Amino acid sequence: MPDQIKIAIAGFGSVASTLIKGLQFYKSSTEGLWHPKLAGFDITDVVVTDIYDIDPSKVGKKVSVVSDYKVDSDLIIQPGILEDPISHNFAQTGGVKSTSYQDMVSSLKKRNPDFLINLISSGMDKSGEKYSKAALEAGCSFFNATSSKTVNDQTRSAFSSKGLMILGDDLMSQFGGTAFHRGMMEFITHRGIKIEKAYQLDVGGNKDTQNTMAEEIREKKRKIKTESISVEIPYPFKSTAGTTEYAEQLGNSRVSKRIFGLYNRDGFVS
Ligand SMILES: NC(=O)c1ccc[n+]([C@@H]2O[C@H](COP(=O)([O-])OP(=O)(O)OC[C@H]3O[C@@H](n4cnc5c(N)ncnc54)[C@H](O)[C@@H]3O)[C@@H](O)[C@H]2O)c1
């Protein structure tokens, strides 16, 4: 068994920076960490080896000097790959800085991470797919933390035939809107109440929420979040969950509102 898990990250935004800060923060104390030990590894065994992005204001710079995130690391952000049309935001702020698929594969082969984690912007489906291909070709496992559909029977068997893993899709925070919503539904069901309908409406102020405002991306994410929430309940009910609005003044925080329509044997409860 290796003594470290080396990870490379595609997309240095709010989640990637929080991940790196978390790895540093929990080195001194694991209090509050959900799984201090996993499969024999602890947090000090996880090492970030490489970071890729396409934002020209980040590529070529040290992680520590990229504004907003305040991450203490000397890693230099390398150019990633781009297969999707660039979003309105990128077009407005001077385009992208990317590299070729072959260069990406060579970089992964040279650096040899155990995992490539996909944390690129929402809606970049083709780029995410290309990153998974590059990981497969380079011989590293892949974790798709975005809501783009990447993991299916075909990709699973392609990775496992090479002794690699593909994980995803999407990720759920330890205590975010989706985790809380699912927990509430479990509790309601456990108390013998039937859920007739449920909504989770999120308003956020970060860049990813802004990207999600594009109608096509919003629809796709809503479908995935709705499915992920409905999975808790063993019967069909009307459910909607997803990002509803971008409010810049919220910055990196998010406000999540949940509404349930509940019934018991006597009729409507709330
Ligand atoms: N914030 C959450 O709680 C949460 C939860 C689950 C999933 N996610 C997903 O994680 C992803 C990242 O979220 P975030 O809040 O960090 O977003 P973000 O907008 O802060 O960061 C995304 C980064 O990806 C970069 N990027 C875009 N296309 C790229 C490409 N082709 N190659 C390399 N880099 C690229 C952007 O330049 C940006 O720096 C999103 O897809 C989001 O849906 C986030």
The ligand as an ORCA input file, in Angstrom:
! r2SCAN-3c Opt
* xyz 0 1
  N     -19.385     24.835     -3.811
  C     -19.910     23.666     -3.484
  O     -20.347     23.438     -2.345
  C     -19.950     22.558     -4.500
  C     -20.592     21.368     -4.167
  C     -20.629     20.343     -5.114
  C     -20.024     20.514     -6.343
  N     -19.427     21.675     -6.663
  C     -18.834     21.805     -8.001
  O     -17.442     22.008     -7.912
  C     -17.011     22.777     -9.043
  C     -16.146     23.941     -8.562
  O     -16.924     24.830     -7.761
  P     -16.291     26.211     -7.274
  O     -17.299     26.833     -6.382
  O     -14.892     25.997     -6.783
  O     -16.223     27.017     -8.672
  P     -15.319     28.292     -9.040
  O     -16.042     28.981    -10.129
  O     -14.927     29.058     -7.817
  O     -13.970     27.620     -9.626
  C     -13.926     26.893    -10.815
  C     -12.548     27.067    -11.424
  O     -12.475     26.195    -12.565
  C     -11.754     26.888    -13.565
  N     -12.035     26.221    -14.849
  C     -13.113     26.351    -15.670
  N     -12.974     25.561    -16.739
  C     -11.792     24.903    -16.593
  C     -11.096     23.946    -17.379
  N     -11.593     23.493    -18.540
  N      -9.915     23.487    -16.919
  C      -9.399     23.932    -15.731
  N      -9.996     24.857    -14.965
  C     -11.182     25.329    -15.386
  C     -12.218     28.326    -13.451
  O     -11.297     29.215    -14.058
  C     -12.266     28.486    -11.937
  O     -11.017     28.920    -11.453
  C     -18.280     23.235     -9.769
  O     -18.500     22.434    -10.908
  C     -19.361     23.047     -8.737
  O     -20.640     22.770     -9.306
  C     -19.363     22.697     -5.771
*
